[in-house]
Amino acid sequence: MKILVTGGLGFIGSHTVVELQNEGFEVVIIDNLSNSSENVLDGIVAITGKKPIFEKFDLRDKNKVQDFFKRHGDLEGVIHFAASKAVGESVENPLLYYENNLGVLVYMLQELTKLDKGNFIFSSSCTVYGQADTLPITEDAPVKPAESPYGNTKQVGEEIISDTCHVNPQLAAISLRYFNPIGAHPSVEIGELPIGVPQNLVPFITQTGVGLREQLSVFGDDYPTEDGTCIRDYIHVVDLAKAHVVALQRLLAKKNQSNYEVFNLGTGKGSSVLEVIQSFEKVSNEKLNYKIVDRRAGDVIQAYADTKKANNVLGWKAHSTLDDSMKSAWDWEQKIRN
């Protein structure tokens, strides 16, 4: 079965391509390489022994999207990762985010609704919950006003998909709300490749550990948590990638209970910033240079998933520990610096 993976050379996309190919799917990748590298294809081939079809173009070009779907009329499903994802950048350049994250989504759905059947997996985020009223966070938790244009594109994106499914019964879609993906493939052939200054904690830790960054800033130690630092649910990227395959198989087997479903993807366990640093120091045998600085605007105090629905309904569970994830992230960082 042929599956389109948009943004398939990115961090989560590339790991998902590997898992799809391992399950025997034929994969086509579209990526404009704005936040990825064509070299990732070599890593995918090294792991799976198969090269996915790769087309380089920008999905904001509606004509190219239409042409692609004309040429690939035998697609069985789409996993849609292609989007901009830096919170700070979205605040500074909201129109870029609305065009790239919502305009492209509309183009994809327009083409899928022309087919007799369409299966669509959407890369969503726990940012839709904001600071949740109760923890752990279930899929029924209220969606709070977004803290950033990036967060808003995930909320509105889900609404666009839900509204489209409502009037197109032949379309089936699942939104996967990720918590915090980290780590790298155990083969160390693919991993996270942030361009410029990392936006996420773990690559900043590993880059500091390897000497690329002088010091890690920990934003606030006076939050109402056990050690005063923010808490997040860190999930290994391979566990996350496998969830996409399980979700796709659910749609292909028509096991979905409605034509639009939502699942949280996390471990169900929260870890503080200091706990993540301690895990890194343990697996790397390196002392990390970090400093407590003032709080950062817009940071949620704590967020971790209730995973019962993903475990029981989707039939998926995260298996890797925080130490597993940090060890793979550190192995990857050392490899790319060497």
N, C-alpha and C positions, 0 to 999 in steps of 0.2 A: 504494500500500500504506500502511495506517495503522500508525503506530508510536507507542507511548507513551514519553515521556521524563519520568521522575520527577526532580524537582529541576532541571527544564529552564530555569529562569530564573537558575540559579547560574552561576558562572564557566565551568566546563567544559561544563555542560549547555547553556547558551545558544549557545556556539560549535558544539556538536554539532547543535543544532536547525537552525542556519544551513546546515551542510553537508548535513544530511538533506534540507532543503527545496530546496537547490541541486541535489540528485540526484533530485528529483521525488517524494519521500515526503510523505505527509500526516502531520502531526505533531500529537499531543495532549500537552500539558504538564500535569502535576500538580505544584504547588509550594505550600507553606504560607507562603512569603515570610519565613521565620524568618531567613534569611541572604541575602536577595535582594530585588529590587524589581520591581514590576509594570511600571515604566518600561522595563525591559529588552525588553519586547515591542515597543516603538517602534523600538529598535535593530535587532531581528530583521527587522521589516517594512522598515525603511530599506535593509537590505542585500539582502533576498531578494524584496521586493515582495509577500510573502505573510504573512498573519497566522496563526500556529498556533492551534488550539483551546486555550484555557486554562481549567483548573478549579483553583480555590483551595480546598484542604482539606488536613488533616493525615492522612498515611497511617497514623498510629497508630490511627486510627478504623477498626476492622476492617469495620464495617457499611458505611462509605462506600467502602472498597476493593471489597467484594463488589458493591455497587450499581454502581460504575463499570464493573466487568467485565461485569455484566449488560447495561449500556447500550452497551458497546463490544465486542460479540461478534466483530467483524470485525478485531480487532487482529492484525497479522502479527508483531509483535515488541515487546519491552520493553527499553529501555536505562535501567538503574537507577542514578541518581546520588544520589538523596535520602538524605542521611546527615549526621550531625554529624561534624566533622573536626578539631577543635582538640585537640592532644595534651594540653596543660596542663589544659584544661577537663575532659577525659575522666578525668584523674587525680583531680580534685576532685569530679566527679559521675559516677561509673562507671555508675550505674543508668540515668541519662538516655541514655547511649551504648548500653547493652545493649538498652534498650527501642527507641530510635529506629533503631539500625543493624541489629539482629538481629530484633526483633519485626516490623518492617515488611517485612524480607526474607522472613520466613516467610509473611506474609499475601500477598505478591506471588506467591510460588511456589505457595502453596495454590490461588490462582486460575488460574495458568498450567497446573497439572497437570490441571485440569478440562477443558482444551481438547484438541481432537484433535491439535494440534501447538502447541508453544510455543517461541519463540526469545527468549533472554534474554542480555543483555550486562551484566556486573557491573563496577562501578567499584571496582577493588581498588587495591593500593598496594605499592610496593617495601618498605614498612615490615615486610612479612611476613618479609623476609630478615634483619632486624636487621643486626648487623655481620657481613657475609658473610666466610667463610673465604678465598675466592679472588675475585679481580676480573679481568675484568668479571663481573657476576652473571648466570648462566644461569637458565632456568626450573627446572632440576633442583637448584639450590642448596637446601640444607636450610632449612626454615622454622624460625626460631629462636624461643625463648620471647619473647613480646611485651614491649616496653618500656613499654607503656601500654594502658589499656582500649581506646583508639581502635585501636591496632595489633591488639589481640586481636580486635576486632569484624571486622576484615578477614580475619584467619586463620580464625576460626570461621565467618564468612560464606561463605568459599570451601568449607569443609568441609560446610556445610549444602547448598550448591548441588551439590557433588559427590555427596553421599549421595542427594539428591533425584533427580538425573539417573540414578543407578545403578539405581533402581527404577522410573523413568518414561522408557522408551525414546522416547516421543513428545516429550520435552522436550530441547532442545539449548541449551547455555549456553557462554559464553566469559567467563572472568575476565581483565580487562586490568589488569596491574600497572603503574601509572604510576610514573615517577620524579618529577621536579619540574616541574610545569607552570607556565609563566610567559608574559608577553606579553599582547597584545590583538589583536583583529581589525584588519587593515590599514586598514579603512574608519574606524576609531576610533569606530564606533557602539556597540560592546560591548567590555567588558574586565572586569578584576577589580575588584570593589566590596566590599572587606572592611569589615565593620561593626565599629566600635571600633578597638582597636589591632591592626594586622595580625599574623597568626601566621607569615607567610612572609617570606623575605628580600627579595624584589624589591619588593613594595608598600611595605615599610618603607624601602627605598632611595629609591624614587620620591617617597614622601611627605616624606622628609628633603630630597631634592633640590629639592622645590617649596616647602619652608619650613613644612610642616605639622608636622613633627617636628624637634626641635632637633638631635638627634644619633643616629646609628646605632651600636648596640653590636655589636662583632664578638666572639663568644664564644670566646676562646682563640686564641693564635697559636703554641702549643707542641705541636701535634699532629705525628705522624710523616708529614708531607706536605711538598712542596717549599717552600711558603711558611709552613707551620705552621698554616694554617686548614683547616677541614673542606671536603671535596670532594663535590659532588653532580652529578647528570646533569640539566641544565636543558633542558626540551623546550618548544618553542613550542606554545601552546594550540591553534592551528589545525591543526598537524600531528597533535596528539593527537586532536582532534575528528574529523579525517578517518579516523583508525584505527578509530573506532567504526563509521563507515559501512562501511568495508571488512570489519570483523568481522561486522556484521549481514548484509551481502551474502553473506558466506561461508556463514552459516547458512541464509539464504533459498535459496541455490543448492545446498544440501546438499553443500558441498565439505569440511565438517568431517570429520576422521579418526576422531573419537569424539564422543559427545554431551556431553562436557565437556572443554574445552580451556583452556589458560592461555598468555598471551603477555605478555612484558615490553614496555613502551613507553618508550623513551628514545632518546637520540641515539647512545649508545655512547661518549660522551666525558665525562669528568669535568672540572668547573671548580671552582676553590677560591672561597671567599668573597671573597678579595681580587681574584681575576680577574673576578668578577662586578662588583665595585665599579669596577675599571679599565675594564671594558666600558661601564658606565653613564657614567663620566666622559668616555669617548671619544665616545659617540654624542650626549651632551647638552651637551658643552662646559661642564659645571658641575663645580666641585670639591666632592666630598662630605665633609661633616663626620662623621667616624666615629672611634671610639675602641676600642682593644683592651681587653676586660674579661675576667674569669675565665671559664673553661669553664662550659658549661651542662650540668646532669645529663642523661644519657640521649641525648646527641648521638652519632650514629654518626660514626666518623672519615671514612670515604669509602664512597660507593656510586655505581656507574654500571653501566649495563645492557650485557649482551651482547645485541645486537639481531638476531643471525643468524636466529633462529626467526621473529621478526616480519617480517624482510625476505624470507626465502625461503619460509616456509610460509604466512604471512598475506598476503604480497605488499604490504607497506607499509613505507615508509621516511620518517624525519624529514628535512626539507630545510632548515629555517631554521637560521641560525647563532645563537650567543649574542648577537652584536651586533644581528642582526635582531630578536630577541626583546626585548632591552633597549630598542631604539629604539621599538618598538611600545608597550611598557609606559610609556615616558616620554611619548610622544605622547598616550596615553590619560590619564595622570595630569594633564598640562597641560590637556587638554580638560575633564575633570570639575572641575578647580579653577577654570576660567574660567567 
